[in-house]
């Protein structure tokens, strides 16, 4: 008799669980769908973005020395990854012989182990060129 009572209790428990699952199943699908909604949308410059506000203006421009110290210094002060060190005239002579336009292009687009814009994609071309000028002036 105990076996039958135990089976009855297990059967009743299973029925209640299935019933509760079925009742909550539609709610779970709605909750899952809501959780899967994107938190934002990508809007590219020049596209109609439905009235999306413009990004806030960047802070005040950094000086070339500040840009160098924030982005370039880690490699050009230590020679990491083969970067010519700031102040190493011999290392900079063949690079300077290629011309400033080549140095600017390498700094903006990346070259060998150096990433584009020193790894900071938010830098403008003028900020990168200013940092290059600072580095070159201190390496002649």
Backbone as a ProteinNet text record, in pm:
[ID]
protein_1_A
[PRIMARY]
XXXXXXXXXXXXXXXXXXXXXXXXXXXXXXXXXXXXXXXXXXXXXXXXXXXXXXXXXXXXXXXXXXXXXXXXXXXXXXXXXXXXXXXXXXXXXXXXXXXXXXXXXXXXXXXXXXXXXXXXXXXXXXXXXXXXXXXXXXXX
[TERTIARY]
81.3	0	86.6	198.5	288	341.5	365.1	417.3	314.9	188.6	83.6	67.6	73.4	64	180.9	298.7	417.1	404.2	358	339.5	232.5	128.1	22.3	75.8	154.3	211.1	306.5	389.7	481.8	405.9	300.1	218.5	153.3	99.2	36	138.9	257.4	364.1	403.7	415.5	451.4	343.2	218.3	107.2	106.3	130.5	134.6	251.5	365.7	482.6	457.3	399.1	370.3	269	168.9	66.6	127.7	214.1	279.2	370	440.3	527.9	447.7	336.4	252.6	195.9	157.6	101.3	207.1	329.1	436.2	510.5	487.7	562.4	545.5	421.8	401.5	464.1	459.1	520.8	672.5	727.7	871.1	915.4	838.3	873.2	871.6	773.6	767.4	885.4	918.6	1031.1	1162	1176.3	1298.1	1307	1196.6	1196	1232.3	1182.8	1214.2	1361.9	1417.4	1559	1649.7	1601	1682.5	1676	1595.4	1585.2	1718.5	1762.7	1888.1	1872.6	1983.7	1978.7	2000.9	2040.2	2063.8	2069.4	2095.5	2106.2	2228.2	2288.8	2405.9	2359.2	2408.3	2374	2504.8	2527.5	2650.5	2635.9	2745.7	2746.2	2697.5	2607.8	2553.6	2423.5	2385.3	2258.8	2150	2025.5	1911.8	1888.8	1909.8	1905	1780.1	1679.3	1553.7	1564.1	1639.4	1646.3	1738.9	1831.8	1927	2015.2	2036.3	2117.6	2263.2	2331	2473.1	2552.7	2664.6	2752.4	2805.2	2827.2	2880.6	3019.4	3050.1	3179.6	3291	3403.1	3518.5	3570.4	3647.2	3704.8	3804.9	3868.7	3966.2	4079.3	4127.7	4234.7	4359.8	4427.1	4551.9	4666.7	4769.5	4889.4	4959.3	5046.5	5121.1	5198.7	5256.1	5329.5	5235.1	5116.7	5019.7	4973	4950.7	4910.7	5022.3	5145.6	5260.2	5266.3	5255.1	5265.5	5150.8	5034.9	4919.8	4917.8	4971.9	4954.2	5086.7	5185.4	5305.6	5420	5422.1	5534.9	5565.1	5463.5	5485.6	5583.4	5575.3	5666	5788	5768.4	5879.8	5974.8	5940.6	6036.4	6114.4	6059	6121.5	6178.9	6134.3	6176.5	6096.2	5984	5900.3	5862	5861.8	5822.4	5904.5	6026.2	6114.1	6090.4	6009.3	5983	6110.5	6139.3	6257.2	6234.6	6333.5	6319.1	6326.9	6251.8	6257.1	6399.5	6458	6591.5	6703.4	6672.6	6773.7	6794.7	6888.6	6912.4	6944.1	7028	7068.9	6949.2	6858.6	6741	6643.4	6641.8	6545.3	6595.2	6727.2	6780.6	6721.1	6720.2	6663.4	6512.5	6445.3	6300.4	6273.5	6353.2	6337	6370.8	6461.7	6499.7	6381	6283.6	6164.5	6067.6	6083.5	5997.5	5885.8	5840.1	5736.7	5603.3	5572.1	5445.3	5440.1	5552	5558.2	5542.4	5607.3	5593.5	5448.8	5386.2	5245.6	5157.9	5179.8	5100.3	5117.3	5240.5	5265.7	5198	5204.7	5144.4	4991.8	4934.6	4788.2	4732.9	4798	4745.8	4808	4915	4985.9	5097.5	5199	5312.9	5386	5413.6	5478.4	5402	5468.9	5402.3	5322	5339.1	5267.6	5123.5	5027.5	4887.7	4854.1	4750.8	4703.9	4673.3	4714.5	4691.4	4744.2	4849.6	4910.2	4816	4709.9	4613.5	4496.5	4492.6	4382.4	4304	4197.9	4124.3	4052.1	4041.1	3971	4058.7	4187.7	4276.4	4248.6	4245.6	4229.5	4363.4	4358.2	4481.8	4574.5	4518.6	4600.9	4666	4594.6	4654.2	4768.9	4750.7	4856.5	4976.7	4951.9	5061.6	5134.9	5061.1	5124.9	5215.5	5170	5252	5376.2	5360.7	5475.8	5574.2	5524.4	5612.4	5688.2	5617.9	5681.1	5790.5	5760.3	5856.7	5978.5	5954.9	6064.3	6151.6	6089.3	6165.8	6256.2	6213.5	6293	6382.4	6396.6	6477.4	6575.1	6597.5	6692.2	6830.5
-119.1	0	126.9	120.4	236.3	268.5	165.1	186.2	260.5	223	289.8	434.5	457.1	595.2	679.5	622.6	693.8	725.6	626.8	650.4	756.9	756.7	856.2	995.8	1007.3	1138	1184.6	1095.6	1132	1172.1	1098.6	1130.6	1266.2	1294.6	1424.1	1536.9	1514.1	1615.2	1642.6	1536.9	1552.9	1628.5	1598.5	1666.8	1814.9	1847.6	1987.7	2059.3	1994.2	2055.8	2082.6	1984.8	2002.2	2113.3	2118.3	2222.1	2359.7	2370.4	2498.7	2539.7	2442.6	2473.2	2523.4	2457.3	2497.9	2636.8	2667.8	2799.2	2908.5	2877.4	2977.3	2976.7	2878.2	2865.9	2988.1	3036.5	3153.2	3276.7	3286.1	3399.3	3391.7	3271.6	3256.3	3299	3262.1	3301.2	3453.2	3518.2	3664.3	3725.8	3669.9	3722.7	3702.5	3587.1	3560.2	3655.8	3674.3	3765.1	3907	3947.7	4082.1	4094.1	3989	3992.1	3990.5	3936.1	3927	4052.5	4148.2	4271.5	4345.4	4403.9	4480.5	4603.2	4642.2	4758.1	4888.3	4879.2	4999.9	4964.7	5064.1	5043.8	5119.2	5065.7	5128.5	5226.6	5347.6	5449.8	5505.9	5487.8	5535.5	5678.1	5750.1	5888.4	5895.5	5989.2	6007.8	5933.7	5845	5773.2	5847	5829.4	5885.2	5795	5847.5	5765.6	5792.5	5848	5867.9	5969	6074.2	6180.2	6150.9	6059.3	6029	6150.7	6185.5	6302.1	6277.3	6381.8	6372	6337.7	6273.1	6238.2	6365.3	6362.1	6481	6514.9	6640.6	6685.4	6632	6603.9	6556.7	6668.5	6630.2	6729	6817	6905.3	6994.2	6914.2	6963.9	6895	6887.4	6775.5	6757.6	6813.7	6854.8	6900.9	6779.7	6802.9	6690.5	6611.5	6681.7	6612	6527	6578.9	6501.1	6378	6394.5	6280.8	6176.8	6221.6	6129.9	6054.8	6127.5	6064.6	5968.1	5995.2	5909.5	5785.7	5797.8	5690.6	5629.4	5710.7	5665.5	5624	5685.5	5671.9	5526.7	5445	5308.3	5232.8	5253.5	5182.7	5265.7	5394.8	5476.4	5522.4	5505.1	5531.6	5405.8	5287.9	5161.9	5083.8	5113	5036	4907.6	4898.6	4778.1	4748.5	4620.4	4572.2	4636.9	4677.2	4734.8	4881.6	4948.1	5090.8	5170.7	5264.6	5348.8	5438.4	5442.6	5519.4	5669.6	5740.5	5887	5928.9	6015.5	6065.7	5983.5	5866.9	5781.6	5829.4	5921.5	5986.1	5883.9	5786.4	5687.4	5604.5	5571.5	5491.6	5573.1	5703.9	5788.5	5837.9	5841	5893.4	5825.9	5691.7	5631.1	5654.2	5667	5693.3	5835.9	5929.8	6069.3	6087.6	6004.5	6013.4	5977.8	5903.8	5868.2	5985	6085	6203.2	6198.4	6315.2	6326.2	6266.5	6278.9	6222.6	6071.4	6004.1	5859.5	5830.8	5909.7	5889.6	5911.7	6014.8	6040.7	5923.1	5876.1	5764.8	5640.7	5610	5493.1	5509.3	5627.9	5649.9	5644.9	5696.6	5699.5	5561.6	5492.4	5364.8	5242.1	5261.5	5148.8	5101.6	5041.4	4993.5	4889.6	4775	4664.2	4634.5	4641.1	4607.7	4724.1	4844.1	4959.8	4961.7	4965.2	4972.1	5111.4	5118.5	5247.4	5340.2	5463.5	5568	5527.5	5446.7	5402.5	5317.1	5267.9	5186.3	5264.7	5395.2	5478.4	5531.9	5461.6	5502.9	5636.2	5688.7	5816.5	5936.9	5916.1	6027.3	6075	6205.2	6262.3	6256.1	6274.1	6278.1	6387.3	6503.9	6615.3	6581.8	6511.9	6473.8	6375.2	6279.9	6183	6255.3	6344.7	6419.2	6504.5	6565.2	6644.9	6560.4	6439	6349.7	6305.8	6280.5	6244.2	6360.1	6480.9	6598.6	6611.7	6592.3	6600.7	6495.4	6373.2	6263.9	6290.2	6335.3	6363.2	6477.6	6584.8	6699.5	6660.4	6560.2	6514.4	6396.2	6368.1	6255.3	6291.4	6419.3	6463.7	6480.8
0	0	0	73.9	76.7	-62	-139.2	-273.3	-357.8	-346.9	-422.2	-378	-247.6	-196.7	-248.1	-245.4	-292.4	-441.4	-519.1	-662.5	-687.3	-607.5	-623.4	-594.3	-487.3	-452.5	-562.1	-613	-721.2	-846.6	-879.5	-995.6	-982.1	-863.1	-838	-847.6	-792.1	-799.4	-944.1	-1022.6	-1162.5	-1237.4	-1209.9	-1277	-1242.1	-1115.7	-1073.6	-1141	-1149.8	-1213.2	-1360.2	-1430.6	-1572.6	-1592.1	-1505.7	-1514.7	-1490.7	-1391	-1361.1	-1476.3	-1534.5	-1647.4	-1767	-1793.7	-1906.7	-1885.6	-1761.8	-1732.9	-1747.7	-1708.4	-1713.7	-1846.1	-1930.9	-2055.1	-2143.9	-2160.8	-2245.8	-2182.6	-2049.6	-1981.7	-1995.9	-1989.3	-2004.6	-2144.7	-2246.7	-2382.9	-2397.4	-2336.5	-2342.5	-2268.3	-2152.3	-2075	-2150.8	-2213.2	-2290.4	-2408.8	-2479.1	-2593.5	-2549.9	-2434.8	-2385	-2349.8	-2288.3	-2250.9	-2373.2	-2483.4	-2604	-2690.7	-2655	-2732.8	-2725.9	-2838.7	-2835.6	-2746	-2683.5	-2594.8	-2669.5	-2793.3	-2872.1	-3019.3	-3099.6	-3243.3	-3293.8	-3395.4	-3455.3	-3561.5	-3553.2	-3650.6	-3704.2	-3832.3	-3893.1	-3941.4	-3937.5	-3981.8	-4126.2	-4152.7	-4285.3	-4308.1	-4216.2	-4228.7	-4152.7	-4198.6	-4125.5	-4004.9	-3887.6	-3766.5	-3684.7	-3745.1	-3673.8	-3562	-3582.4	-3481.6	-3365.6	-3384.6	-3278.1	-3256	-3130.2	-3097.4	-3134.5	-3169	-3202.4	-3078	-3098.7	-2987.4	-2923.3	-2792.3	-2727.5	-2782	-2781.8	-2832.2	-2743.4	-2805.5	-2730.1	-2641.6	-2542.4	-2450.9	-2523	-2450.6	-2513.5	-2577.4	-2689.7	-2761.4	-2675	-2683.9	-2609.6	-2691.6	-2622.6	-2691.6	-2752.5	-2850.6	-2907.6	-2801.4	-2705	-2598.9	-2514	-2483.1	-2405.2	-2482.4	-2612.5	-2695.5	-2697.8	-2717.6	-2716.9	-2584	-2473.3	-2341.5	-2313.2	-2369.9	-2344.9	-2435	-2556.6	-2654.7	-2702.2	-2731.3	-2801.1	-2708	-2593	-2500.9	-2462.9	-2444.5	-2397.1	-2486.5	-2615.5	-2707.2	-2744.9	-2769.3	-2818.4	-2708.5	-2583.5	-2475.7	-2439.3	-2471.7	-2431.9	-2547.6	-2670.5	-2786.3	-2803.3	-2736.6	-2744.7	-2888.7	-2922.5	-3055.9	-3167.4	-3136.5	-3237.4	-3267.2	-3185	-3207	-3185.4	-3275.8	-3254.6	-3133.3	-3045.6	-2921.3	-2946.5	-2867	-2869.6	-2832.3	-2913.8	-2887.3	-2949.2	-3006.9	-3069.6	-3213.5	-3229.8	-3359.6	-3467.6	-3437	-3536.9	-3584.9	-3495.3	-3532.9	-3616.9	-3594.8	-3666.2	-3801	-3824.2	-3950.6	-4073.9	-4083	-4204.7	-4216.7	-4106.8	-4109.9	-4156.4	-4107.8	-4147.8	-4295.7	-4345.9	-4487.4	-4579	-4526.5	-4605.3	-4618	-4533.9	-4538.8	-4435.6	-4399.4	-4296.2	-4341.8	-4470.5	-4518.3	-4494.6	-4514.6	-4489.9	-4341.1	-4258.1	-4112.6	-4068	-4121.9	-4087.9	-4131.8	-4254.2	-4306.5	-4220.3	-4182.2	-4097.2	-3960.8	-3904.8	-3772.9	-3779.1	-3885.1	-3896.9	-3932.2	-4025.9	-4075.9	-4010.7	-3935.6	-3875.6	-3967.1	-3906.6	-3984.2	-3901.1	-3962.1	-3891.3	-3762.3	-3647.7	-3520.2	-3461.9	-3519.4	-3464.9	-3515.8	-3424.1	-3469	-3521.3	-3600.9	-3651.9	-3535.3	-3549.2	-3448.1	-3310.4	-3312.2	-3187	-3102.8	-3163.7	-3090.9	-3034.7	-3060	-3010.7	-3130.3	-3170.8	-3290.4	-3277.4	-3156.5	-3139.6	-3173	-3195.7	-3230.5	-3372.4	-3390.1	-3524.2	-3597.1	-3727.3	-3805.9	-3753.2	-3721.4	-3672.7	-3538.4	-3450.8	-3321.5	-3343.5	-3435.1	-3464.5	-3524.7	-3619.4	-3682.7	-3580	-3487.2	-3382.6	-3294.7	-3260.4	-3179.2	-3257	-3387	-3471	-3474.6	-3495.3	-3496.9	-3365.4	-3254.4	-3121.7	-3109.8	-3149.4	-3139.7	-3227.9	-3350.4	-3443	-3392.5	-3345.4	-3294.3	-3178.3	-3102.9	-2989.2	-3025.5	-3155.3	-3199.1	-3310.2	-3331.3	-3436.4	-3376.5
[MASK]
++++++++++++++++++++++++++++++++++++++++++++++++++++++++++++++++++++++++++++++++++++++++++++++++++++++++++++++++++++++++++++++++++++++++++++

